[in-house]
Amino acid sequence: MRSPTRSVLLADCWVLGLSLALLWPQRLAGYGLGHDMVFTPHQPLTRQSFGLGSVAPRAVPLDALVALASRLVDGAVLGRVVLLVPLLLAGSGCLRLLRPRSLPGLLAVAGFAVWNPFVVERLALGQWALLWAYGALPWLVRAAGRYADAGLGRRPGKPRKPGTEPDRGGEPERAEPDRTEPGGASLDPRRLACDRWLQLAALLCWLACCAITPTGALIGAGVAVVVAGSRRLSRLLPVLAAAVLVQLPWLVPALTSPAGTTSDPRGVAAFAARAERPGGAVASLLGLGGIWNSDVTPASRAGLLGYLGTVAVLAALVAGLPVLRAGLGERLTRRLVLLGLAGLVLAAVGSLPGAAAGLRWAVRELPGAGLLRDGQKWLMPFVLLAVLSTGAAVDRLADRLAARLPGWPAVLGVLALPLVLLPDAPAVLRPPLTPVRYPAAWQQVADRVRGTRQAVLVLPFGSYRSFGWAPGRTVLDPAPRWLPAETVVEDRLVVSGLTLGGEDPAAGRVAALLAGRPGPVALAEGLAGQGIGWVVRETDTPGPALPDLRGLQPVLTGGAVQLYRVPGPVAAVAQPAGRRWAVLGLDLLVAALVLAAFGLKSASATQRLLHSPVTSG
């Protein structure tokens, strides 16, 4: 087994250094709370964690995974780990997928994999789970390419015969597979089958990493099928089965949920990719930016550096693609380009007048099309292509300059380039990534409602909060990840003053009740009739006007979070047992298969490590 070279280790250290620089605010004590990121001491495991409530399963299976992990590790530690790991995966994965020959090429791919507008903007928005899909993507491409090779009977990494196409993951162009050992002996068919199953196990593990959010699951499935795709059905079906399998934890709850399956078409314009500077949204997307929320966009993206970033990406694609073709193989490069262009088109659809109209129709009429509203997140395969092309272009340039210039100027230039093009990345990440300390009242309220079977209404009835003890940021309501009970929160989003329609029928009924401005008695009776037995009021945050709570029984008052009991009998909300067992049964099946695949791959790696000689270089 070949040990990493000194250059690769230096590049890995560069990945770690840049990751720590971006996450530097996390050195402070407290819990992560910024925009869509919410970490609490011990997130409860509730029905909603599995998508069994009335809320659309947008955070499934993410919430269940975080809840299970936080039973073993405090949320403060867990939050730091899950932010760091995807950045390390992205950098190290791109290094090992591309494998540049020069130190500048290694440092270039390592730097741009971590320090680019897509990563920074999504991290600032608190969408760390989507970055897990980004971090897993190069490893998924690698595993899918190896599976394609294993399916043809060629052991991955086996030397090719003179004149054949060099390939690092793509399907070879030969008519007949090489089914011989290096010495000429026939390769055991059982060994071929075993190798194929091992590569499929690795593929399933990386697909599972992508699938902690629905968007990541779909992107991972598309990448796996395209890269490992084949005209032979016997090789394509296992990949399709693995890709479908990891969708089940969110897909089944979505299909059986009482929540609406279509979305407000006005969200297409609200969440469309945004032009960060004059030149249009497509130019910003080509520079790997263009997120819809201007609050998380680095200020440097609006000026000259933004234009230079786009030029740098285009130049890298032009200069790097021929090198990628020679290093990764014609087939794999072609498929990566296809995936990158598809991602770019999906990202731009909501920003183009004619295409946006079609997307609005799809969001209004087609179930699940609301996932396409936030277009910029679909840019992920294009970002991977741009990062690999950058490393390949720098590798090519370093080869040409090696005889004329000493190596250290090129190394220093490559180290500085991502920092120069995006110098204010740490500044835009500082407010949302700075940890907070929750007021003690949060834990007191959580302890009081523990064990209840009645729903909890959270007021003010708005989806986002702005707390005085969490300055400088707007945050998703932390109550669903604090309270060990089913919570009813507002799911209608307000974007640039526009209120988009919600999908949760329970939240819709509460909104209708509050809109009628009920008196104290009418409010208590209305909540009880909807199965709501508790009301939590968060005090230190703006929001819609509160109803008259005098008809409720105060339980905990005077703190940052107040708790009220709804008096009288509370209606029991029926929960279909069939849906519960179907969802939980499929979750267990998927978890068992993923764990088995991980165990199989780990055992194989351990066996190779123990029985293979270690060589230097």
Secondary structure by P-SEA (a helix, b strand, c coil): cccccaaaaaaaaaaaaaaaaaacccccbbbbbcccccccccccccccccccccccccccaaaaaaaaaaacccaaaaaaaaaaaaaaaaaaaaaaacccccaaaaaaaaaaacccaaaaaaaaacaaaaaaaaaaaaaaaaaaaaaaaaaaccccccccccccccccccccccccccccccccccccaaaaaaaaaaaaaaaaaaaaaaaccaaaaaaaaaaaaaaaccccaaaaaaaaaaaaaaacccaaaaaaccccccccccccccccccccccccaaaaaaaccccccccccccccccaaaaaaaaaaaaaaaacaaaaaaaccaaaaaaaaaaaaaaaaaaaccccaaaaaaaaaaaaccccccccccccccaaaaaaaaaaaaaaaaaaaaaaacccccaaaaaaaaaacccccccccccccccccbbbbccaaaaaaaaaaccccbbbbbcccccccccccccccccccccccccccccccccccccccbbbbbccaaaaaaaaaaaacccaaaaaaaaaaacccbbbbbccccccccccccccccccccccbbbbbbccbbbbbbbcaaaaaaaaaaaaaaaaaaaaaaaaaaaaaaaaaaccccccc
